[in-house]
Amino acid sequence: MFSQLSHWHHEVPHSPIRPLTPDLCNSCISRRAYGRVVNTVDGDTFDVQLQDYDSRITEDQIRIRLADIDCPEIHGPDACEAGKRAAAYTRSWLLNNYVFLDLDDKTGKDPYGRWVAVCYLSDSGKPGRNYNKDAVGCWPCYRQGFREQRV
C-alpha cells in the first residue's frame, strides 16, 4: 500500500511513537499533507509546519481541526477539566512530531478557516497510527454532529 507514497520519502527524525497497522487509504493520497506539529491549541486543533502538501494549500503552516470529533473546551463558559486533559493528551502525542494528514475532500476547511483532517502519526517516515481513532478512545470527546452520544 505504501509504495504509492514513495514521493513522501523524507529524512525524518525517528519518532518515539509505537507503530500500529496503518489504515491510510489509497484514495487519500491526492488530498494529503505532511509536516511537523509546531503548536497545539486544544484537544482537537493544532498547527503543522508543512513539508509536503497538495495543490489546495497555499501556506507553509496550517491549522488543523481533527475530523469527526469534538473535544471539551479549555476556554470560555464551557471550559472543563476534561478539556485540559484532552489538550494535554494531544500535546504529548503530537507536539514536535511529524504527521501525515488526510484532508477532508468535501469541506476542506471549517467555518473558522482550519483544515479538517484525519491525522496519521509518522512511523519511520510512513503513515502509521490513526490519531483521530486513538483520540476518540483515550479522552472524552464526541463524534461531530452526535453530541448526545459520547464516544
Secondary structure, DSSP 8 states (H G I E B T S, - for coil): -GGGGGGG-----------------GGGGGGEEEEEEEEEEETTEEEEEEEEE-TT---SEEEEEETTEE--BSSSTTB-HHHHHHHHHHHHHHTT-EEEEEE-SSSSB-TTS-EEEEEEEEETTEEEEEHHHHHHHHS--EETT-TTSB-
